[in-house]
Amino acid sequence: AVVWRFLLQPDFGIVNQVLGAVGIQGPNWLGDERTALLSLIMMAVWRNFGNAMIILLAGLQGVSWELHEAAALDGASTWQRFLHVTLPALRPTLLFVLVTTSIGYIQFFEEPFVMTQGGPLNSTLSASMYTFQQFGFGKWGYAGAIAYLTFAVILVVTIVQFRLTREKD
């Protein structure tokens, strides 16, 4: 987050320098309420993309090549083998990636805390950041209620993902 904060600086950040070299005036990425949240989301996606790819690569290594070979001998195209062999074999891995990534994004805290402190105009204030602020203000009961609500949202999202990715009989 600290590195991205320097990359997105309006005056000397690398992103705006590259845009300036092309002739585009770069915005104040973290100082404008229209671009601040989008900037944090893009940075968080970039940060989590590598973890998801490593986990999916590990899952792909567990796909049985005998099934692919058998499907190819039966006349299945590459696309059909992907849909009917690879994706079903990756279902547990995809579920794990979906659940852990969703939980991480629901608990979106570090990026707004380090980069914007919830500003400008609370445009990057997440539920976790708001809980942290309320706890700091001494509103412990209110902060606890928000934390329980966040837990309930995570539970519901996880249950929905389990239901959507379960195997059909």
Beta strands, then each sheet from edge to edge (+ up, - down):
end
